[in-house]
Amino acid sequence: MASSERGFAAIVLAAQRGGRLDPLADKAGVTHKCLVPICGKPLLEHVLRALVAVPGLSRIHISIEKDAVDAVRGVRGASGDLGVPVDYVPAATNIADSVYAAAHRVDEPILITTADNVLLSSAIAEQLVERLHSGAECVLVVATREAVLEAHPDGQRRFYKLADASYSNCNLYGLRGQRALRAAETFRSGGQFAKNPKRLAETFGLFNLLLVRFGLISLQRAMARMSRHFGVRAEAVVAEDGSQAIDVDNVRTYDVARTILERRARS
């Protein structure tokens, strides 16, 4: 995974959790969550359209169950019809192994996001890619509590309170090089650390958990500690647009995302 050019590949994690039919998919009468329509398009299409608008994108790798591929190919952009080739990689039983499988033999920086990240901005994705090409090996995108609540007062309910601000992650990550793939281990048991502090302690250590839990460390210092922990240059991008921290997890966030998409369409 050594980068020789300024291109990049994207991994879209589209598998359903635990192989179970998502409640939103069941309600919409579709076989898979990424096919749930919102503002006239499947969730996945919104994500793919944002990605193909980012300069330098060479290929999209969609991580999904084998039996869902045929249905997903019908989504605009999922068959390469938006100008960027698309591969399908069988999803593993956990996010970490799904990332490893999708990243196999990829020789350029990788952007990672999820199929329900429908508010994804091409601009913030481009910022992440620029950080990777500027020397960062691991990049994560976050938004402050104030920015998220400005985007929508019910957009997010859990935040990491650090010394400088409270943050929410944006389900948007970047990796460059083999060493950076070690960071994918943070998601082996799931990445929702705000909901399960035990996962944070197991991944980063109890002391780091306490620093975060009691707001004793800034975002910059947290990234420095993460860099030392994984032996890579880790950086954070703080999105000015708080909607980047809102994805479609349930009925509430579906309604929030739809409101924001409709607002964007009017403007």
C-alpha beads as a LAMMPS data file, in Angstrom:
LAMMPS data file: protein, C-alpha beads

267 atoms
266 bonds

1 atom types
1 bond types

-500.0 500.0 xlo xhi
-500.0 500.0 ylo yhi
-500.0 500.0 zlo zhi

Masses

1 110.0

Atoms # bond

1 1 1 0.000 0.000 0.000
2 1 1 2.731 2.467 -0.834
3 1 1 1.501 5.635 -2.495
4 1 1 3.273 6.688 -5.665
5 1 1 0.711 9.064 -7.116
6 1 1 -1.851 11.474 -5.796
7 1 1 -4.759 9.162 -6.477
8 1 1 -6.685 7.198 -3.877
9 1 1 -9.121 4.318 -3.538
10 1 1 -12.319 4.220 -1.479
11 1 1 -13.766 1.440 0.643
12 1 1 -17.497 1.595 1.334
13 1 1 -18.606 -0.647 4.196
14 1 1 -22.110 -1.742 3.216
15 1 1 -22.697 -5.035 5.042
16 1 1 -25.546 -5.331 7.516
17 1 1 -24.626 -5.714 11.175
18 1 1 -24.630 -9.310 12.277
19 1 1 -26.135 -10.340 8.943
20 1 1 -29.574 -9.294 10.193
21 1 1 -32.133 -7.395 8.146
22 1 1 -31.986 -3.789 9.309
23 1 1 -35.275 -2.356 10.678
24 1 1 -35.122 0.518 8.171
25 1 1 -34.729 -1.969 5.315
26 1 1 -37.619 -4.019 6.637
27 1 1 -39.804 -0.909 6.870
28 1 1 -38.860 0.178 3.324
29 1 1 -39.469 -3.284 1.897
30 1 1 -35.928 -3.755 0.586
31 1 1 -33.448 -6.563 1.186
32 1 1 -30.579 -4.446 2.458
33 1 1 -30.109 -1.265 4.429
34 1 1 -27.954 0.424 1.780
35 1 1 -30.920 0.145 -0.616
36 1 1 -33.275 2.121 1.644
37 1 1 -34.476 5.165 -0.355
38 1 1 -34.020 8.681 0.982
39 1 1 -34.955 11.741 -1.056
40 1 1 -35.488 9.566 -4.114
41 1 1 -32.182 7.676 -4.056
42 1 1 -30.836 4.653 -2.164
43 1 1 -28.542 5.461 0.749
44 1 1 -25.596 3.982 -1.132
45 1 1 -26.126 6.179 -4.186
46 1 1 -25.778 9.367 -2.130
47 1 1 -22.423 8.107 -0.821
48 1 1 -21.147 7.020 -4.238
49 1 1 -22.083 10.334 -5.852
50 1 1 -20.139 12.225 -3.188
51 1 1 -17.098 10.000 -3.642
52 1 1 -16.884 10.154 -7.442
53 1 1 -16.844 13.952 -7.210
54 1 1 -13.525 13.843 -5.320
55 1 1 -10.522 14.381 -7.643
56 1 1 -8.133 11.435 -7.881
57 1 1 -10.544 8.617 -7.022
58 1 1 -9.323 5.569 -8.955
59 1 1 -11.578 2.763 -7.729
60 1 1 -14.359 2.002 -5.232
61 1 1 -14.352 -1.237 -3.251
62 1 1 -17.770 -2.091 -1.783
63 1 1 -17.631 -4.485 1.166
64 1 1 -20.908 -6.396 1.334
65 1 1 -22.382 -9.880 1.681
66 1 1 -22.105 -12.032 -1.455
67 1 1 -25.845 -12.560 -1.722
68 1 1 -26.492 -8.801 -1.813
69 1 1 -24.199 -7.956 -4.736
70 1 1 -26.740 -8.494 -7.521
71 1 1 -29.286 -6.195 -5.862
72 1 1 -26.701 -3.510 -5.136
73 1 1 -25.333 -3.463 -8.708
74 1 1 -28.564 -1.769 -9.777
75 1 1 -27.776 1.330 -7.701
76 1 1 -26.524 4.251 -9.781
77 1 1 -22.752 4.354 -9.472
78 1 1 -22.455 0.819 -8.098
79 1 1 -21.612 -0.674 -11.501
80 1 1 -19.079 1.932 -12.537
81 1 1 -21.604 3.957 -14.525
82 1 1 -20.542 7.200 -12.822
83 1 1 -17.069 6.905 -14.315
84 1 1 -15.200 5.154 -11.479
85 1 1 -14.664 1.357 -11.509
86 1 1 -16.330 -0.597 -8.695
87 1 1 -15.249 -3.892 -7.121
88 1 1 -17.207 -6.029 -4.672
89 1 1 -15.431 -7.662 -1.752
90 1 1 -17.157 -10.232 0.483
91 1 1 -17.677 -8.714 3.923
92 1 1 -16.115 -10.439 6.918
93 1 1 -17.798 -10.968 10.269
94 1 1 -16.210 -7.797 11.677
95 1 1 -15.242 -4.380 10.358
96 1 1 -11.485 -4.845 10.800
97 1 1 -11.290 -7.956 8.615
98 1 1 -13.664 -6.374 6.098
99 1 1 -11.232 -3.454 5.762
100 1 1 -8.251 -5.827 5.429
101 1 1 -9.993 -7.786 2.680
102 1 1 -11.025 -4.685 0.745
103 1 1 -7.553 -3.139 1.105
104 1 1 -5.756 -6.237 -0.190
105 1 1 -3.337 -5.287 -2.986
106 1 1 -4.450 -1.642 -2.971
107 1 1 -1.270 0.362 -3.579
108 1 1 -2.537 3.880 -2.881
109 1 1 -4.082 5.797 0.026
110 1 1 -7.493 4.563 1.105
111 1 1 -10.575 6.484 2.177
112 1 1 -13.020 4.450 4.277
113 1 1 -16.661 5.291 4.881
114 1 1 -20.032 3.586 5.302
115 1 1 -22.980 3.106 2.960
116 1 1 -25.291 4.989 5.337
117 1 1 -23.118 8.128 5.396
118 1 1 -25.593 9.906 3.097
119 1 1 -24.595 13.449 4.080
120 1 1 -20.977 12.863 3.064
121 1 1 -19.437 15.977 1.531
122 1 1 -17.008 15.705 -1.365
123 1 1 -15.165 18.689 0.079
124 1 1 -14.424 17.041 3.427
125 1 1 -13.449 13.797 1.685
126 1 1 -11.000 15.800 -0.425
127 1 1 -9.518 17.335 2.728
128 1 1 -8.930 13.861 4.140
129 1 1 -7.195 12.716 0.946
130 1 1 -4.993 15.812 0.962
131 1 1 -3.867 14.987 4.519
132 1 1 -2.884 11.497 3.416
133 1 1 -0.857 12.859 0.511
134 1 1 0.751 15.412 2.834
135 1 1 2.257 12.740 5.073
136 1 1 -0.438 11.504 7.440
137 1 1 -0.770 7.713 7.623
138 1 1 -4.032 7.570 9.536
139 1 1 -6.713 10.275 9.364
140 1 1 -10.098 10.520 11.020
141 1 1 -12.730 13.196 10.526
142 1 1 -14.623 14.652 13.485
143 1 1 -17.024 17.522 14.089
144 1 1 -17.567 19.607 17.206
145 1 1 -20.739 19.350 19.232
146 1 1 -21.620 22.950 18.340
147 1 1 -21.263 22.278 14.609
148 1 1 -23.354 19.104 14.781
149 1 1 -26.171 20.758 16.717
150 1 1 -26.096 23.711 14.343
151 1 1 -26.625 21.296 11.452
152 1 1 -29.592 19.787 13.299
153 1 1 -30.509 19.960 17.023
154 1 1 -31.301 16.241 17.051
155 1 1 -28.453 15.172 14.809
156 1 1 -26.253 13.449 17.378
157 1 1 -26.616 12.568 21.046
158 1 1 -23.218 11.198 22.023
159 1 1 -19.974 13.145 22.002
160 1 1 -16.409 12.657 23.202
161 1 1 -15.729 15.470 25.643
162 1 1 -12.071 16.475 25.370
163 1 1 -10.203 19.358 26.977
164 1 1 -10.671 21.710 24.027
165 1 1 -14.170 20.725 22.824
166 1 1 -16.677 17.895 22.521
167 1 1 -16.483 15.910 19.298
168 1 1 -18.383 13.319 17.287
169 1 1 -16.776 11.083 14.675
170 1 1 -17.954 11.318 11.069
171 1 1 -17.576 7.713 9.865
172 1 1 -14.848 8.898 7.527
173 1 1 -11.295 7.588 7.819
174 1 1 -8.104 7.451 5.802
175 1 1 -5.181 5.011 5.767
176 1 1 -1.863 5.162 3.922
177 1 1 0.669 2.349 4.033
178 1 1 0.845 -1.074 5.628
179 1 1 1.569 0.264 9.113
180 1 1 -1.634 2.280 9.071
181 1 1 -3.711 -0.857 8.538
182 1 1 -2.993 -1.698 12.172
183 1 1 -5.377 1.111 13.070
184 1 1 -8.198 -0.927 11.545
185 1 1 -7.937 -3.135 14.622
186 1 1 -9.789 -0.404 16.511
187 1 1 -12.957 -1.594 14.799
188 1 1 -12.638 -5.344 15.351
189 1 1 -15.356 -5.304 18.019
190 1 1 -17.208 -2.336 16.523
191 1 1 -16.315 1.346 16.345
192 1 1 -19.047 2.879 18.481
193 1 1 -16.808 3.793 21.399
194 1 1 -19.116 6.514 22.711
195 1 1 -21.769 3.841 23.306
196 1 1 -19.317 1.345 24.795
197 1 1 -16.380 2.836 26.750
198 1 1 -15.094 -0.699 27.454
199 1 1 -14.157 -0.981 23.769
200 1 1 -12.187 2.254 24.049
201 1 1 -10.274 0.921 27.057
202 1 1 -9.527 -2.396 25.333
203 1 1 -8.292 -0.648 22.192
204 1 1 -6.326 2.307 23.549
205 1 1 -5.706 1.330 27.186
206 1 1 -7.323 2.288 30.481
207 1 1 -5.158 5.383 31.026
208 1 1 -6.128 6.850 27.668
209 1 1 -9.767 6.060 28.425
210 1 1 -9.528 8.016 31.680
211 1 1 -7.906 10.974 29.908
212 1 1 -10.815 11.081 27.467
213 1 1 -13.502 10.251 30.035
214 1 1 -12.585 13.191 32.246
215 1 1 -11.736 15.627 29.455
216 1 1 -8.062 15.840 30.430
217 1 1 -6.657 15.746 26.915
218 1 1 -7.161 17.857 23.796
219 1 1 -7.886 16.471 20.341
220 1 1 -4.346 17.278 19.230
221 1 1 -2.810 15.456 22.211
222 1 1 -5.196 12.547 21.713
223 1 1 -3.980 12.163 18.131
224 1 1 -0.367 12.325 19.316
225 1 1 -1.043 9.500 21.778
226 1 1 -2.800 7.522 19.046
227 1 1 0.242 8.052 16.811
228 1 1 2.542 6.594 19.475
229 1 1 0.135 3.746 20.247
230 1 1 -0.067 2.514 16.647
231 1 1 3.353 3.707 15.478
232 1 1 1.908 5.840 12.685
233 1 1 1.367 9.531 11.988
234 1 1 -2.276 10.012 12.956
235 1 1 -4.144 13.252 12.349
236 1 1 -7.696 14.535 12.747
237 1 1 -9.652 16.726 10.357
238 1 1 -12.288 18.869 12.080
239 1 1 -15.230 19.333 9.732
240 1 1 -16.844 22.758 9.845
241 1 1 -20.065 21.207 8.549
242 1 1 -21.543 19.326 11.501
243 1 1 -23.837 17.294 9.262
244 1 1 -20.795 15.150 8.452
245 1 1 -21.255 13.476 11.843
246 1 1 -24.826 12.403 11.064
247 1 1 -25.430 9.084 9.345
248 1 1 -28.548 6.942 9.042
249 1 1 -28.608 4.602 12.042
250 1 1 -32.311 4.549 12.897
251 1 1 -35.654 6.256 12.249
252 1 1 -34.607 9.403 14.113
253 1 1 -31.384 9.923 12.170
254 1 1 -33.114 8.946 8.913
255 1 1 -35.565 11.812 9.446
256 1 1 -32.711 14.175 10.371
257 1 1 -30.699 13.227 7.273
258 1 1 -33.751 13.609 5.034
259 1 1 -34.395 17.096 6.443
260 1 1 -30.816 18.148 5.742
261 1 1 -30.820 16.663 2.223
262 1 1 -34.052 18.505 1.444
263 1 1 -32.529 21.718 2.784
264 1 1 -29.505 21.240 0.546
265 1 1 -31.716 20.644 -2.476
266 1 1 -33.619 23.887 -1.855
267 1 1 -30.438 25.897 -1.494

Bonds

1 1 1 2
2 1 2 3
3 1 3 4
4 1 4 5
5 1 5 6
6 1 6 7
7 1 7 8
8 1 8 9
9 1 9 10
10 1 10 11
11 1 11 12
12 1 12 13
13 1 13 14
14 1 14 15
15 1 15 16
16 1 16 17
17 1 17 18
18 1 18 19
19 1 19 20
20 1 20 21
21 1 21 22
22 1 22 23
23 1 23 24
24 1 24 25
25 1 25 26
26 1 26 27
27 1 27 28
28 1 28 29
29 1 29 30
30 1 30 31
31 1 31 32
32 1 32 33
33 1 33 34
34 1 34 35
35 1 35 36
36 1 36 37
37 1 37 38
38 1 38 39
39 1 39 40
40 1 40 41
41 1 41 42
42 1 42 43
43 1 43 44
44 1 44 45
45 1 45 46
46 1 46 47
47 1 47 48
48 1 48 49
49 1 49 50
50 1 50 51
51 1 51 52
52 1 52 53
53 1 53 54
54 1 54 55
55 1 55 56
56 1 56 57
57 1 57 58
58 1 58 59
59 1 59 60
60 1 60 61
61 1 61 62
62 1 62 63
63 1 63 64
64 1 64 65
65 1 65 66
66 1 66 67
67 1 67 68
68 1 68 69
69 1 69 70
70 1 70 71
71 1 71 72
72 1 72 73
73 1 73 74
74 1 74 75
75 1 75 76
76 1 76 77
77 1 77 78
78 1 78 79
79 1 79 80
80 1 80 81
81 1 81 82
82 1 82 83
83 1 83 84
84 1 84 85
85 1 85 86
86 1 86 87
87 1 87 88
88 1 88 89
89 1 89 90
90 1 90 91
91 1 91 92
92 1 92 93
93 1 93 94
94 1 94 95
95 1 95 96
96 1 96 97
97 1 97 98
98 1 98 99
99 1 99 100
100 1 100 101
101 1 101 102
102 1 102 103
103 1 103 104
104 1 104 105
105 1 105 106
106 1 106 107
107 1 107 108
108 1 108 109
109 1 109 110
110 1 110 111
111 1 111 112
112 1 112 113
113 1 113 114
114 1 114 115
115 1 115 116
116 1 116 117
117 1 117 118
118 1 118 119
119 1 119 120
120 1 120 121
121 1 121 122
122 1 122 123
123 1 123 124
124 1 124 125
125 1 125 126
126 1 126 127
127 1 127 128
128 1 128 129
129 1 129 130
130 1 130 131
131 1 131 132
132 1 132 133
133 1 133 134
134 1 134 135
135 1 135 136
136 1 136 137
137 1 137 138
138 1 138 139
139 1 139 140
140 1 140 141
141 1 141 142
142 1 142 143
143 1 143 144
144 1 144 145
145 1 145 146
146 1 146 147
147 1 147 148
148 1 148 149
149 1 149 150
150 1 150 151
151 1 151 152
152 1 152 153
153 1 153 154
154 1 154 155
155 1 155 156
156 1 156 157
157 1 157 158
158 1 158 159
159 1 159 160
160 1 160 161
161 1 161 162
162 1 162 163
163 1 163 164
164 1 164 165
165 1 165 166
166 1 166 167
167 1 167 168
168 1 168 169
169 1 169 170
170 1 170 171
171 1 171 172
172 1 172 173
173 1 173 174
174 1 174 175
175 1 175 176
176 1 176 177
177 1 177 178
178 1 178 179
179 1 179 180
180 1 180 181
181 1 181 182
182 1 182 183
183 1 183 184
184 1 184 185
185 1 185 186
186 1 186 187
187 1 187 188
188 1 188 189
189 1 189 190
190 1 190 191
191 1 191 192
192 1 192 193
193 1 193 194
194 1 194 195
195 1 195 196
196 1 196 197
197 1 197 198
198 1 198 199
199 1 199 200
200 1 200 201
201 1 201 202
202 1 202 203
203 1 203 204
204 1 204 205
205 1 205 206
206 1 206 207
207 1 207 208
208 1 208 209
209 1 209 210
210 1 210 211
211 1 211 212
212 1 212 213
213 1 213 214
214 1 214 215
215 1 215 216
216 1 216 217
217 1 217 218
218 1 218 219
219 1 219 220
220 1 220 221
221 1 221 222
222 1 222 223
223 1 223 224
224 1 224 225
225 1 225 226
226 1 226 227
227 1 227 228
228 1 228 229
229 1 229 230
230 1 230 231
231 1 231 232
232 1 232 233
233 1 233 234
234 1 234 235
235 1 235 236
236 1 236 237
237 1 237 238
238 1 238 239
239 1 239 240
240 1 240 241
241 1 241 242
242 1 242 243
243 1 243 244
244 1 244 245
245 1 245 246
246 1 246 247
247 1 247 248
248 1 248 249
249 1 249 250
250 1 250 251
251 1 251 252
252 1 252 253
253 1 253 254
254 1 254 255
255 1 255 256
256 1 256 257
257 1 257 258
258 1 258 259
259 1 259 260
260 1 260 261
261 1 261 262
262 1 262 263
263 1 263 264
264 1 264 265
265 1 265 266
266 1 266 267
